[in-house]
Amino acid sequence: MANTGVKVAIVDGLCLVALALVLQDLAGRTAYAASSHYGAPPGGYVPSFSYSILMRTFTMSGGPLALVSPPTLDWVQLLALILVVANGWYFYGLWTKSKKKAAVTSSS
């Protein structure tokens, strides 16, 4: 089980690093949309996100035209789902192994 624990720890570490990078990217996108830059209305756009299950839409409003991205995969939700599934699978394995060990011990 220790080998499986190392694999789950590696998956957790990679997911957390990827999650940090995704969140930095999202913060950069919203900061750029809200800033004053060439082509933006005075004061910048007002960025917002709309979420559904594993999907996200980015909207920039406040100018003469509201800009809406097509629905895209929401990496934050996907990485969180991977973390939950990997850790749940690991702890379920530990739980079933401990139940089997307890059953063998009590029957002896």
C-alpha positions, 0 to 999 in steps of 0.5 A: 500500500506504501507504493500506492501512497507514493503514487497518490502523493505524486498525483496530488503534488502534480495536481496542486502545482497545475492548479496553482498555474491555472489560478495564476493564468485566470488572475492574469486574464481578469487583471488584463481585461480590467486594465486600461489598454489599447482598444478597451473602454475607459476604465477597462472591461468588467470581467466575469466567469460563468460556471457549469459542471466542468465548463466555464465561460469568460465574459467581458462587459462594460464596453460598446460590445460585450465579449463572450468566450465560447464554453471551455473546459474548467481546469479548476473543477477538473483538477479538483475532481482528479484530486477527489477521485485519486484520494478517494480511491486510495482511502477506499483501498485502505478502508477495505484492506483494514476491514479484511485484516480485522475480519481475519484477526477476529476469526482467528 
